[in-house]
Each structure stands twice: as structure tokens, then as C-alpha cells.
């Protein structure tokens, strides 16, 4: 069960998004908040939504891979990292993460 501080902060972030739904930064802050609090399903939903609006945003796609990996959804993480690499073949972070997933599966 989450505490009142968690609930209050989540409400604040959601309200900020409702007031300005096109502000990408508010969505990123919410995703980071959820990730830090290990709310992986919620984090994934935020990043998936962002990836629909920003399908070529390397950071969004990479972070989606990170969250999938943290949530042990390795096939989904792999897809996200492969998407990053298809957009940026020199992306070292995605290449290394993909190698770890493939090697230590």
C-alpha cells in the first residue's frame, strides 16, 4: 500500500498532465516517478503512450526498454532496444542492454 505522500505526488503529476496534456516533460516526470517507485506497469503505459506520439524518440524508446527489462519482460525489452538501434545504429546503451538480455537470458 502506498503512503499519502506517494498518492499526493501522483495526483499532482496527473493534474499537471490534465492541465497541459501536450507537455512531454510532465509525462516524462510521471514515468520517472512511477519507475522510482517500482510501479512498472504504470511506467510502461506512460512510455508506450509517449512512443505513440514520438515514435522516433530514442530516449523514450530506450527508457521503455529499461522498464521492460526491470519488469523482467525481456522479449518486450528486446523489441524496444532493437527499435532504438534501428533508429540509431551507434546507440551504445541499447546495444549493450540487448547484448546482456541475449547473453543472460
Residue pairs with C-beta under 8 A, 6 or more apart in sequence:
2 37
6 37
9 33
10 30
10 33
13 26
13 29
13 30
13 33
14 30
16 23
16 26
16 29
17 23
17 26
17 27
17 30
20 26
24 50
24 53
24 54
27 46
27 49
27 50
28 50
30 46
31 43
31 46
31 47
31 50
31 63
31 67
34 40
34 42
34 43
34 46
35 43
35 67
35 70
38 70
40 67
40 70
40 71
41 71
43 67
44 64
44 67
44 68
44 71
44 73
47 60
47 63
47 64
47 67
48 64
50 57
50 60
51 57
51 60
51 61
51 64
54 60
56 87
58 84
58 87
58 88
58 91
61 80
61 83
61 84
61 87
62 80
62 81
62 84
62 91
62 93
62 94
64 80
65 77
65 78
65 80
65 81
65 84
65 94
65 97
66 77
66 97
68 74
68 76
68 77
68 80
69 77
69 97
69 101
74 101
74 105
77 97
77 101
78 98
78 101
78 102
81 94
81 95
81 97
81 98
81 101
82 94
82 98
84 91
84 93
84 94
85 91
85 94
85 95
85 98
88 94
